[in-house]
Amino acid sequence: MAATDALDSFTQYPLQMDPSSKAISLATTSGQTASQTKSLSEELQALNTLHRSLISLDPPNIPPPPLPINPKRSAQITKLRDTANTAYRKGNYVESIKLYTLAIDMALGRPGWEPVSLVRDELSGLYANRAQAHMAEQKWPEGWVDAKLAVECKPVANAKGWWRGGKCLSEMGRWEEAKEWVERALEIEGKNGESGKELVALMVDIDDALKRTA
């Protein structure tokens, strides 16, 4: 028989609290081995030490909340993105992909209490940029995946992500999917502005290709 997972089991210990100091201790060691007693006593001692340190603080005697946004992580992500952009402009696409990936991993590693909207904005731009770098290497499947992720993170006001996804699908000859993708893009982004015109031009190319393959 397999051993029971520690997460699936629960042991209730006989604990007691001192009414004046609020310190927690074992009420009895009956039924416990010496090792269990020692281990639990050490944990309770650490807990009581933490409690005493907190109540010694100035009112309101509570630890400060975590920072909403870690400025160091933001600065590191920005630096990686800017360095990747520089590498891309110099034609060093492999290096730019590597740096965008590092920035993406760092953005994905943000703690859960930081704003989800911040993470989505960061990831959308990074995925879209990495998609462009893949496209420069003519790695259309990789570019399509990143463009799709960019749009999933930020579907509105992300015409570049939409266009790159449609372009990658076109280059792979997936014309029907490309048409459906760009149609959705035009519904969301509209036909106005430079980005809208690029989407319209891409749709024309897709329609022409569909006519040739019909």
Buried (B, 14 or more C-beta within 10 A) or exposed (E): EEEEEEEEEEEEBEEEEEEEEEBBBBEEBEEBEEEBBEEBEEEBEEEBEEBEEEEEEEEEEEEEEEEEBBEEBBEBBEEBBEBBBEBBEEEBBEBBBBBBBBBBEBBEEBEEEBEEEBBBBBBBBBBBBBBBBBBBEEBBEBBBBBBBBBBBBBBEEBBBBBBBBBBBBBBBEBBEBBBBBBBBBBEBBEEEEEBBEBBBEBBEBBEEBEEEEE
